[in-house]
Structures are given as structure tokens and as C-alpha cells.
Amino acid sequence: MARICELTGKGPMKGSIIWRSGKSKKSGGIGTHVTAITKRRFLPNLQRVKALVNGEVRYIRVSASAIKKGLVVKAPKRTWKKEQAAAA
């Protein structure tokens, strides 16, 4: 399953971890030096949310920022019981 937000299209981003050694000049050393750079991925903060999509309730994977912005219309709470639905 792709790690992509269904509303904003946010996906993983590339980045790197920079390893440094030494003491900074400000702290009284001779300065820090880069010893290694390794690749890494920044993943979006995806949440599985029950939402109204085109008039029907379904689960969608959206980023936390999309929820905070109010882009997600949450599904209404269920008021009926399972026994009532079977009888009707």
C-alpha cells in the first residue's frame, strides 16, 4: 500500500542523515567535520479515518495536517443497532 495521503497527495520525501564528529569552535574545539552522509526517507503522518466521501462512509488514509486543516468530513456516529437492521 502506497504511503500517500488521499486528499493532499503527500508522499515520502528523500533526505539524508549527516554524521559529524569533533567539538564545535564555539565550544573550544577545532570544529566539527562531516564523517558520513546516509540516505533516509521522511514519511507523512498518515491516519486511517472514517469519513464521508461522495455521500458514502468509507475509510481513507489521510495526513494529520489534512485533518487539522479540516479537509476531512468525519462520518456521523451510528445510532441504530444491528438487531433493528436485520428485522427491517
Rosetta blueprint (number, residue, H / E / L):
1 M L
2 A L
3 R L
4 I L
5 C L
6 E L
7 L L
8 T L
9 G L
10 K L
11 G L
12 P L
13 M E
14 K E
15 G E
16 S E
17 I E
18 I E
19 W E
20 R E
21 S E
22 G L
23 K L
24 S L
25 K H
26 K H
27 S H
28 G L
29 G L
30 I L
31 G L
32 T L
33 H E
34 V E
35 T E
36 A E
37 I E
38 T E
39 K E
40 R E
41 R E
42 F E
43 L L
44 P L
45 N L
46 L E
47 Q E
48 R E
49 V E
50 K E
51 A E
52 L E
53 V E
54 N L
55 G L
56 E E
57 V E
58 R E
59 Y E
60 I E
61 R E
62 V E
63 S E
64 A H
65 S H
66 A H
67 I H
68 K H
69 K H
70 G L
71 L L
72 V L
73 V L
74 K E
75 A L
76 P L
77 K L
78 R L
79 T L
80 W L
81 K L
82 K H
83 E H
84 Q H
85 A H
86 A H
87 A H
88 A L
